[in-house]
Amino acid sequence: MKKWPFDQNENVAALTTKNVMQNNYPVLAVTHYYDDDSWGFYCGTTDDPEDYMVVSMKEITDLDSTLFTISYLKPGMGAGRKNLESEWETFKEEQDAD
């Protein structure tokens, strides 16, 4: 069995959107949050908290195996792509000032 590559276990909660999970929208934006080391996997079509949902890391990677290619992202980093055929482009997230 291949080793799980993320720094969070398969059963750890991650954020995504209802559009990703229920309407088959592609994940186009990923955030590895600096403050709590959690992950978010988004379609980029909504930022309404009512549209968010919590899933396991395994659920989201079962839906989109290309996410394994960015499992190396450190907390405070993100990645985005234009569509499913595009390469992931990584970046450092801006930190909120205290």
Steps between C-alpha positions, in 0.01 A plus 500: 500500500628844407583736787248781561686816387313779682604634841144440623360147529236364266223537756581863593240762408551732203287780358347494155180620337166343428566570131809277511335217690143511367525663157832360375673838472878459471736599781682804362639655819672340799608658826718344768410726789784644703308554824373146561674286234164403345427477128234656278406381150283745307335541161538878493132564430393603849636646820169480686549305825156344442649322198790344693500148631736284702629174351789270575832535323437155349159601364641799313803312362275209393305757301811658343824302502694793346498652849776255594735696274482798737508308827844651568353848565618636834262689731455853366516387137232464237455381145270584214425396146272624222337162430555125549748484211714786634810456714479608862670834571614534861532817706553621854180612674493850643494497880257720689672761715436468873 
